Every structure is written in C-alpha cells, then in structure tokens.
Amino acid sequence: MPNKVVRMINSYTKRRETEKKVRQSENRVAKRRTLLFGSLMLIMAGILLIVAFNQKNQNHLLNEELLQTQEVMDERIEEEKDLEQQIKQLNDEDYIARIARSEFFFSEEGEIIFNLPEADDENMKKDE
C-alpha cells in the first residue's frame, strides 16, 4: 500500500525535525559517554580485583613464613632453656665430679675402678 501521507514543509515541521536531530545527537553522545565511563569503571574494578587477589596471596605466604619463624623461635627458646640448665649444671662442682668419674674414669682417693666387659651384660639380658 503506497504511503499517501504527504509531508508538509513549513517552519513548524522544520523546527521539529531539527529538534529531533539534536535530540538524537545528544542521545548518541550520552550513550558514548555512558559507555566510556562504564568501561572505565570495569577496568578499575578489574585492577582492584587483581590487586586484592595478589594481596591475599601475599598475606597467605607471609602467614606461612610467620608460622615457620615462630616454630624456629620456639625451638631456639627450648634450646636456650637447655643451655641455661647445662650452664647451671656446669657451675655445680658435684655434677662436674660425677661426669669426670663416669666419662673419664677419675677416682677419688682410695677408690679402685674396675672395667667390666659389656658383653657379659648382653649375655645376661639374653638369658633372662
């Protein structure tokens, strides 16, 4: 069916057409501006997510390192306690005398030290 509507060309229709073109160009600019700002927001969100993920991984690695360091520190504290105990014992003359007698076979005056063979001890244990 042919279009039987004839367009009237007068000042009113010309003004309406120019207003319509201006609105369309404004809408086009607004859409482009929205697209630009939306893409910038997406890029910023992506960067922030990447930074947050890296921070989380780094935090996890630092926590593991902290736990390992605490374990080493606990071991060193225990070692320090053992060494302090050993220092106290080495300052005790009775302890030094016991070690000298057992390790180096020192004797007091009038004592005789006998070396017993250890093989007999093993035979006795086997017999029992």
C-alpha positions as CSV (number, residue, x, y, z in Angstrom):
1,M,0.0,0.0,0.0
2,P,1.5,3.3,-1.1
3,N,2.1,5.9,1.5
4,K,-0.5,8.6,0.9
5,V,0.7,10.9,3.6
6,V,2.3,14.0,2.3
7,R,4.8,15.8,4.4
8,M,4.2,19.3,5.0
9,I,7.2,21.6,4.8
10,N,6.7,24.6,7.0
11,S,8.6,26.3,9.8
12,Y,7.0,24.1,12.5
13,T,8.0,20.8,10.8
14,K,11.4,22.1,10.1
15,R,11.9,23.1,13.7
16,R,10.6,19.7,14.9
17,E,13.0,17.9,12.6
18,T,16.0,19.9,13.8
19,E,15.0,19.3,17.4
20,K,14.7,15.6,16.7
21,K,18.1,15.5,15.1
22,V,19.6,17.5,18.0
23,R,18.0,15.0,20.5
24,Q,19.3,12.1,18.5
25,S,22.9,13.5,18.5
26,E,22.6,14.3,22.2
27,N,21.4,10.7,22.9
28,R,24.3,9.4,20.8
29,V,26.8,11.5,22.8
30,A,25.1,10.4,26.1
31,K,25.4,6.7,25.1
32,R,29.0,7.1,24.2
33,R,29.8,8.9,27.4
34,T,28.0,6.2,29.4
35,L,29.9,3.5,27.5
36,L,33.2,5.3,28.2
37,F,32.5,5.7,31.9
38,G,31.2,2.2,32.2
39,S,34.2,0.7,30.6
40,L,36.5,2.8,32.8
41,M,34.6,1.5,35.9
42,L,35.0,-2.1,34.7
43,I,38.7,-1.6,34.1
44,M,39.1,0.0,37.6
45,A,37.1,-2.9,39.2
46,G,39.3,-5.4,37.3
47,I,42.5,-3.7,38.6
48,L,41.2,-3.6,42.1
49,L,40.3,-7.3,42.0
50,I,43.7,-8.2,40.7
51,V,45.4,-6.2,43.5
52,A,43.1,-7.8,46.1
53,F,43.9,-11.2,44.8
54,N,47.7,-10.5,44.9
55,Q,47.4,-9.1,48.4
56,K,45.6,-12.2,49.6
57,N,48.2,-14.5,48.1
58,Q,51.0,-12.3,49.7
59,N,49.2,-12.4,53.0
60,H,48.9,-16.2,52.9
61,L,52.7,-16.5,52.1
62,L,53.6,-14.1,55.0
63,N,51.4,-16.1,57.4
64,E,53.1,-19.3,56.4
65,E,56.5,-17.6,56.9
66,L,55.4,-16.3,60.3
67,L,54.4,-19.8,61.4
68,Q,57.7,-21.2,60.3
69,T,59.6,-18.4,62.1
70,Q,57.5,-19.0,65.2
71,E,58.4,-22.7,65.1
72,V,62.1,-21.8,64.8
73,M,61.8,-19.3,67.6
74,D,60.1,-22.0,69.9
75,E,63.0,-24.4,69.1
76,R,65.6,-21.7,69.9
77,I,63.8,-20.8,73.1
78,E,63.8,-24.5,74.1
79,E,67.5,-24.8,73.1
80,E,68.2,-21.7,75.2
81,K,66.5,-23.2,78.2
82,D,68.5,-26.4,77.8
83,L,71.8,-24.4,77.5
84,E,70.9,-22.4,80.6
85,Q,70.3,-25.6,82.5
86,Q,73.6,-27.0,81.2
87,I,75.3,-23.8,82.4
88,K,73.8,-24.2,85.9
89,Q,74.9,-27.8,86.0
90,L,78.4,-27.0,84.8
91,N,78.7,-24.4,87.6
92,D,77.9,-27.2,90.1
93,E,81.1,-29.0,91.3
94,D,79.3,-32.2,92.2
95,Y,77.9,-32.5,88.7
96,I,81.3,-32.0,87.2
97,A,82.8,-34.6,89.5
98,R,80.1,-37.1,88.5
99,I,80.8,-36.5,84.8
100,A,84.5,-36.8,85.3
101,R,84.1,-40.1,87.2
102,S,81.7,-41.6,84.7
103,E,83.2,-40.3,81.4
104,F,86.9,-40.1,82.2
105,F,87.2,-42.7,85.0
106,F,88.6,-40.3,87.5
107,S,88.5,-41.7,91.0
108,E,88.7,-40.3,94.5
109,E,91.5,-41.2,96.8
110,G,91.3,-44.8,97.9
111,E,88.9,-45.9,95.1
112,I,89.7,-48.6,92.6
113,I,87.9,-48.6,89.3
114,F,87.0,-51.9,87.6
115,N,86.1,-52.1,83.9
116,L,83.5,-54.8,83.5
117,P,83.0,-56.2,80.0
118,E,79.8,-55.1,78.4
119,A,79.4,-58.5,76.6
120,D,78.5,-60.1,79.9
121,D,75.7,-57.7,80.4
122,E,74.3,-58.6,77.0
123,N,74.6,-62.3,77.7
124,M,72.7,-61.8,81.0
125,K,69.9,-60.0,79.2
126,K,69.7,-62.8,76.7
127,D,69.4,-65.4,79.4
128,E,66.6,-63.6,81.1
